[in-house]
Amino acid sequence: MRFESFDVTNGPDLHVLLVENIAGNNHDALGNYISLGKLKGNMGSQNYEIAADVDLSQYEGVIIYCMPFHVVFSRASFGQ
């Protein structure tokens, strides 16, 4: 996955998650998710690897999520 000209508010321990429920506002409401790892930076273009065996049709989109405080910082739908 590639983020182009990306810009999000910085925060503690932010992760990139593929999520089943893009509208979820906390850990319990996200449904199934896959972590693509820690956010590499809050600005600029960056890449995240998605394993070949991941079925993207099972996920609505991607979020930037603060793990310690269970807060969604940003979200983007795959538009399915």
C-alpha angles and dihedrals in degrees: 000000000000128000112203122200087350122185127173135155110271119244144157121293097348117186135190110235133185103217137197092211112041091184094059114120100194141027095272095049097051094079116206114355142176122214114225089191139262117333106263094213140336094241137041137028119314142165132229124190120233115198114248092238094059112112102216091193086074092063130068097204149302132292137190104229133189105222101197096047099030094231129146110227097181141351139197127189123222086222096232 
